[in-house]
Amino acid sequence: MIVADYLFLLCGTIRDTMFGDIPIFLLLAANMILGVGIFLRNPRSRANQLYAFFVASVSIWALSNYFENEPDIVGREALAFFLRLDFAFAPIFYHFWFRFSSLFSESTLEKPSRRFLHTLLLIISLPAVISPFVGATLISGIDFSDNVIHFGIGPLWPYYALLINTYMVWGLALLFLDDHPLWRDRKP
């Protein structure tokens, strides 16, 4: 416990310096370079396209999450926008996570004949992406006091949470339970 407390204090001390944000931006830049590099190796590959969308969405999601907690950088007026952007990009990230996982696991969900399913998943996800910007349908009463974000949940919150968790669990299940070539050699 003492080591954990020391590391927490050390990280807090580094974070309070002007150089504390550099690792975050270096990590996001490396992530984007990796995503763009893989995409450019074969732009026509469906796996590379989905991976690039996945990396771009996770980077935007992480940046919005970072900026929603930085009133000194973006100003207090912009914090609510970045909070809403955070909530809007979470379903986009998880959608592309699921799509990449289903393609990588060689699931039958990624066959061209399943185009209807992909369109349906996009239509189902659309309200979760739009709702953070529409009134109090997903989040309400956004307030920033004592440098802490406070907000309430709206009527679409259960749908939003179910959608994100379904994408996450379904993607993990496809990766770990499907008969992927990576696992075939390890199964008895």
Solvent accessible surface area in square Angstrom, and as a share of the most:
residue,aa,sasa,rsa
1,M,180,0.81
2,I,149,0.75
3,V,107,0.61
4,A,56,0.44
5,D,69,0.36
6,Y,132,0.50
7,L,92,0.46
8,F,162,0.68
9,L,120,0.60
10,L,71,0.35
11,C,78,0.47
12,G,32,0.31
13,T,83,0.48
14,I,85,0.43
15,R,88,0.32
16,D,124,0.64
17,T,68,0.39
18,M,162,0.72
19,F,124,0.52
20,G,7,0.07
21,D,27,0.14
22,I,80,0.41
23,P,76,0.48
24,I,60,0.30
25,F,79,0.33
26,L,117,0.58
27,L,129,0.64
28,L,23,0.12
29,A,47,0.37
30,A,57,0.44
31,N,39,0.20
32,M,71,0.32
33,I,125,0.64
34,L,93,0.47
35,G,2,0.02
36,V,74,0.42
37,G,34,0.33
38,I,52,0.26
39,F,65,0.27
40,L,115,0.57
41,R,203,0.74
42,N,72,0.37
43,P,60,0.38
44,R,217,0.79
45,S,30,0.19
46,R,110,0.40
47,A,36,0.28
48,N,25,0.13
49,Q,48,0.21
50,L,1,0.01
51,Y,37,0.14
52,A,23,0.18
53,F,109,0.45
54,F,35,0.14
55,V,4,0.02
56,A,32,0.25
57,S,4,0.03
58,V,37,0.21
59,S,5,0.03
60,I,70,0.35
61,W,56,0.20
62,A,39,0.30
63,L,57,0.28
64,S,1,0.01
65,N,64,0.33
66,Y,23,0.09
67,F,40,0.17
68,E,12,0.05
69,N,83,0.42
70,E,20,0.09
71,P,29,0.18
72,D,139,0.72
73,I,91,0.46
74,V,40,0.23
75,G,23,0.22
76,R,119,0.44
77,E,156,0.70
78,A,28,0.22
79,L,3,0.02
80,A,31,0.24
81,F,105,0.44
82,F,38,0.16
83,L,3,0.02
84,R,56,0.21
85,L,35,0.18
86,D,14,0.07
87,F,23,0.10
88,A,3,0.02
89,F,39,0.16
90,A,6,0.05
91,P,1,0.00
92,I,40,0.20
93,F,23,0.10
94,Y,34,0.13
95,H,5,0.02
96,F,38,0.16
97,W,47,0.16
98,F,2,0.01
99,R,13,0.05
100,F,41,0.17
101,S,0,0.00
102,S,0,0.00
103,L,40,0.20
104,F,89,0.37
105,S,2,0.01
106,E,107,0.48
107,S,13,0.08
108,T,73,0.42
109,L,29,0.14
110,E,28,0.12
111,K,105,0.44
112,P,108,0.68
113,S,90,0.58
114,R,95,0.35
115,R,169,0.62
116,F,154,0.64
117,L,41,0.20
118,H,19,0.09
119,T,69,0.40
120,L,70,0.35
121,L,15,0.07
122,L,96,0.48
123,I,106,0.54
124,I,71,0.36
125,S,6,0.04
126,L,97,0.48
127,P,62,0.39
128,A,1,0.00
129,V,32,0.18
130,I,84,0.43
131,S,6,0.04
132,P,0,0.00
133,F,89,0.37
134,V,75,0.43
135,G,57,0.55
136,A,54,0.41
137,T,41,0.24
138,L,0,0.00
139,I,1,0.00
140,S,31,0.20
141,G,64,0.62
142,I,39,0.20
143,D,73,0.38
144,F,29,0.12
145,S,44,0.28
146,D,136,0.71
147,N,121,0.62
148,V,78,0.45
149,I,35,0.18
150,H,84,0.38
151,F,76,0.32
152,G,31,0.30
153,I,106,0.54
154,G,10,0.10
155,P,110,0.69
156,L,61,0.31
157,W,68,0.24
158,P,91,0.57
159,Y,63,0.24
160,Y,10,0.04
161,A,32,0.25
162,L,125,0.62
163,L,15,0.08
164,I,23,0.12
165,N,71,0.36
166,T,59,0.34
167,Y,3,0.01
168,M,62,0.27
169,V,89,0.51
170,W,87,0.31
171,G,0,0.00
172,L,73,0.36
173,A,33,0.26
174,L,22,0.11
175,L,33,0.16
176,F,122,0.51
177,L,141,0.70
178,D,43,0.22
179,D,75,0.39
180,H,16,0.07
181,P,51,0.32
182,L,92,0.46
183,W,62,0.22
184,R,122,0.44
185,D,133,0.69
186,R,176,0.64
187,K,99,0.42
188,P,181,1.14
